[in-house]
């Protein structure tokens, strides 16, 4: 047990460049800035504006998930670091993907606007279309930095981008830019982040079209793509249904409830998974049995902490919404109480996914997602018929619970190789 406890203790207390402390600090600052931005703008503009922005970001999420290459995860997980030429091929692929997604979103903006009742808000979809392009232009050296666990450097870039995003968004909202302020802030933050990846991270790839050299990543990345496509249905199904059937105002209430629950519960685990993925991969390469013991310790601590925190959030939900968002958002409280459970399960899943991908079992996460899809398809129609929008939330939560159970069984019963 000593070999298992010591890594966890050093990660919590060290301020070395590869320490988990930097991931936690990054999470606290970045998510804090995101929370300030969305909660303040949500209070100023109300559910309808947030719902309109959510539709634009939903379109981006769908397009990015359908075209996910899985190259970032493949570079981090691979046995050998990528060469400069291979990084060039990764950059070429991701840039081409970003350009195609942006053009597609601009072309489909009128159709999406009519389907989701965005009267006069096409500019939001057009602004959102720039985000995939900016992300595609970033240097893939960022993935090498993640692979080498230089979390201090990553934290600096992410915090700077989040600060610009928050500052620009709040300033624009205050001076009357409306819902567009959210997206303009995101564009400013992504621009800075992409610029910093080129200025501060090495090795820099060649800035030219390179299409060969990443074939060996395809075997691993195809499972990442498959997982992304399935997760597209799982993560966006409820939002599409609410936005399509009930319009931006109801979507705004649903989205803010989900976002607040995510900020309070899932974001910390999602950010921690950025540390855990390369860390578990490194542990597994050196000592598979030690990595297996370490994940069990993490899961025990995280599960106990989440259970207690969920109960507290459900008890204080109404005064929390009234204090932070104002009376206009109180109808969203019942949704928040359900989605708090949902996000707690999602936090546990984030840790399980990091471990399973780190040990090369990415297909297990795809199988879990498939289970979740089946549960959702069976339960969602009945739950929606009986309970409306809260039924959708309960259906999503049931699916997450089944997926988490599957991955937990795979994690605990798998033999270290």
C-alpha positions in Angstrom: 0.0 0.0 0.0 2.9 2.4 0.5 3.7 2.4 -3.2 0.1 3.4 -3.9 -0.1 6.2 -1.3 3.1 8.0 -1.9 2.3 9.1 -5.5 -1.0 10.5 -4.4 0.6 12.4 -1.5 3.3 13.9 -3.7 0.8 15.0 -6.3 -1.2 16.9 -3.8 1.7 18.7 -2.1 4.2 19.3 -4.8 4.6 22.4 -6.9 6.9 20.9 -9.4 6.2 21.5 -13.1 4.5 18.1 -13.4 2.5 18.2 -10.2 -1.3 17.8 -10.0 -1.3 21.0 -8.0 -1.1 22.9 -11.2 -4.0 21.0 -12.7 -6.1 21.8 -9.6 -5.0 25.4 -9.6 -5.8 25.7 -13.3 -9.2 24.1 -12.7 -10.0 26.5 -9.9 -9.1 29.6 -11.7 -10.4 28.7 -15.2 -13.7 27.3 -14.0 -14.0 30.2 -11.6 -13.6 32.7 -14.5 -16.1 30.7 -16.6 -18.6 30.6 -13.8 -18.3 34.4 -13.2 -18.8 35.0 -16.9 -21.8 32.8 -17.5 -23.5 33.6 -14.2 -23.1 37.3 -14.5 -24.1 37.4 -18.2 -27.0 35.0 -17.4 -28.2 37.4 -14.6 -28.0 40.4 -16.9 -29.5 38.9 -20.0 -31.9 36.1 -18.8 -32.7 32.6 -20.0 -33.6 33.5 -23.6 -30.2 35.0 -24.4 -28.4 32.1 -22.8 -30.6 29.6 -24.7 -29.7 31.3 -28.0 -26.0 31.1 -27.2 -26.4 27.5 -26.2 -27.8 26.6 -29.6 -24.8 28.1 -31.3 -22.4 26.2 -29.1 -24.4 23.1 -29.5 -23.9 23.3 -33.3 -20.1 23.6 -32.7 -20.1 20.6 -30.3 -22.0 18.4 -32.8 -19.7 19.3 -35.7 -16.5 18.8 -33.6 -17.7 15.5 -32.2 -18.6 14.1 -35.6 -15.2 15.0 -37.0 -13.1 14.1 -33.9 -9.8 12.6 -35.1 -8.6 11.3 -31.7 -5.1 12.4 -32.6 -4.5 14.4 -29.4 -5.2 11.3 -27.2 -3.2 9.1 -29.5 -0.1 11.4 -29.3 -0.4 11.4 -25.5 -0.9 7.7 -25.1 1.6 6.5 -27.7 4.7 4.5 -26.7 7.1 6.9 -28.5 7.0 10.7 -28.7 6.0 12.1 -32.1 8.7 13.4 -34.5 8.6 16.9 -35.9 7.3 15.6 -39.2 4.5 13.6 -37.5 3.5 16.8 -35.6 3.3 18.5 -38.9 0.9 15.9 -40.2 -1.2 16.2 -37.0 -1.3 20.0 -37.5 -2.3 19.7 -41.1 -5.1 17.3 -40.3 -6.5 19.4 -37.5 -6.3 22.7 -39.4 -8.1 21.2 -42.4 -10.7 19.8 -40.0 -11.2 23.3 -38.4 -11.6 25.0 -41.8 -14.2 22.5 -43.0 -16.2 22.6 -39.8 -16.3 26.4 -39.9 -17.4 26.6 -43.5 -20.1 24.0 -42.8 -21.5 25.9 -39.8 -21.6 29.1 -41.8 -23.5 27.4 -44.6 -26.0 25.7 -42.3 -26.6 28.8 -40.1 -30.0 29.7 -41.7 -31.3 26.1 -41.4 -30.2 25.8 -37.8 -31.7 29.2 -37.0 -35.1 28.1 -38.3 -35.0 24.7 -36.6 -34.2 26.1 -33.2 -36.3 29.3 -33.3 -33.4 31.7 -33.5 -35.2 34.7 -35.0 -32.7 37.3 -36.0 -29.8 35.6 -34.2 -27.9 34.1 -37.1 -24.8 36.2 -36.2 -24.4 33.9 -33.1 -24.0 30.8 -35.3 -21.6 32.7 -37.5 -19.5 33.8 -34.6 -19.5 30.3 -33.1 -18.2 29.0 -36.5 -14.9 30.7 -35.9 -14.1 28.6 -32.8 -13.2 25.3 -34.6 -10.9 27.2 -37.0 -9.0 28.8 -34.1 -8.7 25.5 -32.3 -7.5 23.7 -35.4 -4.8 26.4 -36.0 -3.2 25.8 -32.5 0.2 24.1 -32.4 0.0 20.3 -31.7 3.1 20.8 -29.4 0.3 21.3 -26.8 -0.3 17.6 -26.9 3.4 16.9 -26.4 3.4 19.2 -23.4 0.5 17.2 -22.0 2.3 13.9 -22.8 5.4 15.1 -20.9 3.1 16.3 -18.0 4.3 19.9 -18.1 1.2 21.0 -16.3 2.6 24.3 -15.0 3.1 25.5 -18.6 -0.4 24.3 -19.6 -2.0 26.0 -16.6 -0.3 29.3 -17.6 -1.8 29.2 -21.1 -5.2 28.1 -20.0 -5.5 30.7 -17.3 -4.5 33.5 -19.6 -7.0 32.4 -22.2 -9.8 32.1 -19.7 -9.0 35.6 -18.2 -9.3 37.2 -21.7 -12.5 35.3 -22.4 -14.1 36.4 -19.1 -12.9 40.0 -19.3 -13.9 40.5 -22.9 -17.3 38.8 -22.4 -18.3 40.8 -19.3 -17.1 44.1 -20.8 -19.1 43.5 -24.0 -22.2 42.4 -22.2 -22.0 45.5 -19.9 -21.8 47.8 -22.9 -24.8 46.3 -24.7 -23.4 43.5 -27.0 -26.1 41.1 -25.8 -25.8 37.4 -26.3 -22.9 37.9 -28.8 -20.7 38.9 -25.9 -20.5 35.3 -24.7 -19.2 34.2 -28.1 -16.9 37.2 -28.7 -15.2 36.4 -25.4 -14.7 32.8 -26.4 -13.2 33.9 -29.7 -10.8 36.3 -27.9 -9.7 33.5 -25.5 -9.2 30.9 -28.2 -7.2 33.3 -30.3 -4.8 34.0 -27.4 -4.6 30.3 -26.6 -3.7 29.2 -30.1 -1.1 32.0 -30.3 0.5 31.0 -27.1 0.8 27.4 -28.1 3.1 28.6 -31.0 5.0 31.1 -29.0 5.7 29.1 -25.8 5.6 25.4 -26.7 8.1 23.1 -28.5 8.8 21.3 -30.7 7.1 23.5 -33.3 5.8 21.5 -36.3 6.6 22.7 -39.8 4.0 25.2 -41.1 3.2 23.4 -44.4 0.8 20.8 -45.6 2.1 17.3 -44.4 -0.3 14.4 -44.9 1.8 11.4 -44.1 3.3 10.1 -40.9 0.4 9.5 -38.5 -0.9 6.1 -39.8 0.2 4.3 -36.7 -2.1 6.5 -34.6 -5.2 5.4 -36.4 -5.7 2.2 -34.5 -6.0 4.0 -31.2 -7.7 7.1 -32.5 -10.5 5.3 -34.2 -11.9 4.3 -30.8 -11.7 7.9 -29.7 -13.7 8.9 -32.8 -16.2 6.2 -32.1 -16.5 7.3 -28.5 -17.0 10.9 -29.6 -19.7 10.1 -32.0 -21.6 8.1 -29.4 -21.0 10.7 -26.8 -22.4 13.3 -29.2 -25.8 11.6 -28.9 -25.5 11.2 -25.2 -24.3 14.7 -24.3 -26.4 16.7 -26.8 -29.6 14.6 -27.2 -31.3 16.3 -24.3 -30.3 19.8 -25.4 -31.4 19.2 -29.0 -34.8 17.9 -27.8 -35.4 20.8 -25.4 -34.2 23.4 -27.9 -36.2 22.0 -30.8 -39.5 21.4 -28.9 -39.5 24.2 -26.3 -37.3 27.0 -27.7 -34.4 29.1 -26.5 -36.0 30.2 -23.2 -36.5 26.7 -21.9 -33.2 25.6 -23.3 -31.6 28.5 -21.4 -33.0 27.3 -18.1 -32.0 23.7 -18.8 -28.5 24.7 -20.0 -27.8 26.9 -17.0 -29.0 24.2 -14.6 -26.7 21.8 -16.3 -23.8 24.2 -16.4 -24.1 25.2 -12.8 -24.2 21.5 -11.7 -21.2 20.8 -14.0 -19.2 23.7 -12.5 -19.8 22.5 -9.0 -19.3 18.8 -9.6 -18.0 17.5 -12.9 -15.5 20.2 -13.9 -13.0 19.4 -11.2 -12.9 15.7 -12.2 -12.8 16.5 -16.0 -9.8 18.8 -15.4 -8.2 16.2 -13.1 -8.5 13.7 -15.9 -6.1 15.9 -17.9 -3.6 15.1 -15.3 -4.7 11.5 -14.7 -4.6 10.4 -18.4 -0.9 11.0 -19.0 -0.1 10.1 -15.4 -1.8 6.7 -15.5 -0.3 6.1 -18.9 3.2 6.7 -17.5 2.4 4.5 -14.4 1.1 1.7 -16.7 4.2 1.7 -18.9 6.4 1.3 -15.8 4.2 -0.7 -13.5 0.8 -2.0 -14.6 0.0 -3.5 -11.2 0.8 -0.2 -9.4 -1.5 1.7 -11.8 -4.3 -0.7 -11.0 -3.9 -0.2 -7.3 -3.7 3.6 -7.7 -7.0 3.9 -9.6 -8.9 2.0 -6.9 -7.7 4.5 -4.3 -8.7 7.4 -6.5 -12.2 5.9 -7.1 -12.9 5.3 -3.4 -12.0 8.9 -2.4 -13.8 10.5 -5.3 -17.0 8.5 -4.8 -17.3 9.3 -1.1 -16.7 13.0 -1.7 -19.2 13.3 -4.5 -22.0 11.6 -2.6 -21.7 14.0 0.3 -21.4 17.1 -2.0 -24.5 16.1 -4.1 -26.7 15.9 -1.0 -25.6 19.3 0.2 -26.3 20.9 -3.3 -29.7 19.4 -3.5 -30.6 20.9 -0.1 -29.5 24.4 -0.9 -30.5 24.5 -4.5 -33.3 27.1 -4.2 -31.5 29.7 -2.2 -28.4 29.1 -4.4 -30.3 30.0 -7.6 -32.0 32.9 -6.0 -28.8 34.4 -4.7 -26.6 33.8 -7.8 -29.0 34.1 -10.7 -32.1 35.9 -9.4 -35.8 35.0 -9.2 -36.2 34.6 -13.0 -34.2 31.4 -12.8 -36.1 29.7 -9.9 -38.1 27.4 -12.3 -34.9 25.6 -13.1 -34.3 24.4 -9.5 -36.0 21.0 -10.0 -33.8 20.4 -13.0 -30.7 21.3 -11.1 -31.5 18.8 -8.3 -31.6 16.0 -10.9 -28.6 17.2 -12.9 -26.5 17.4 -9.7 -26.8 13.6 -9.5 -26.1 13.4 -13.3 -22.9 15.4 -13.1 -21.6 13.5 -10.1 -21.8 10.3 -12.1 -20.2 12.2 -15.0 -17.3 13.2 -12.7 -16.7 9.5 -11.8 -16.9 8.6 -15.4 -14.2 11.2 -16.3 -11.7 9.4 -14.0 -12.7 6.0 -15.3 -12.2 7.1 -18.9 -8.8 8.6 -18.2 -7.7 5.3 -16.7 -9.1 3.0 -19.4 -7.7 5.1 -22.2 -4.3 5.3 -20.4 -4.0 1.5 -20.3 -5.0 1.2 -24.0 -8.6 -0.1 -23.4 -10.3 2.8 -25.2 -12.9 0.4 -26.6 -14.2 -0.2 -23.1 -15.4 3.5 -23.0 -17.1 3.0 -26.4 -18.9 -0.1 -25.1 -20.0 1.9 -22.0 -21.3 4.7 -24.2 -23.2 2.2 -26.4 -24.9 0.9 -23.2 -25.8 4.4 -22.3 -27.3 4.9 -25.8 -29.5 1.8 -25.4 -30.8 2.9 -22.0 -31.5 6.4 -23.3 -33.4 5.2 -26.4 -35.5 2.9 -24.2 -36.2 5.2 -21.3 -36.3 8.7 -22.8 -39.6 8.4 -24.7 -41.5 7.1 -21.7 -39.8 9.5 -19.2 -40.5 12.5 -21.5 -44.1 11.5 -21.9 -44.7 11.2 -18.2 -42.5 14.0 -16.8 -41.6 16.3 -19.6 -38.2 18.0 -19.4 -37.4 16.5 -16.0 -38.0 13.1 -17.5 -35.3 13.8 -20.0 -32.9 14.7 -17.2 -33.8 11.5 -15.3 -33.3 9.4 -18.4 -29.9 10.9 -19.0 -28.9 10.2 -15.4 -30.0 6.5 -15.6 -27.9 6.0 -18.7 -24.9 7.6 -17.1 -25.3 5.3 -14.1 -25.4 2.2 -16.3 -22.3 3.3 -18.3 -20.4 4.1 -15.1 -21.2 0.6 -13.7 -19.9 -1.0 -16.8 -16.6 0.9 -16.8 -16.2 0.3 -13.1 -16.5 -3.4 -13.6 -14.0 -3.3 -16.4 -11.6 -1.3 -14.3 -11.8 -3.5 -11.2 -11.8 -6.9 -12.8 -9.2 -6.2 -15.6 -5.8 -7.9 -15.1 -2.8 -5.7 -15.3 -0.7 -6.7 -18.3 
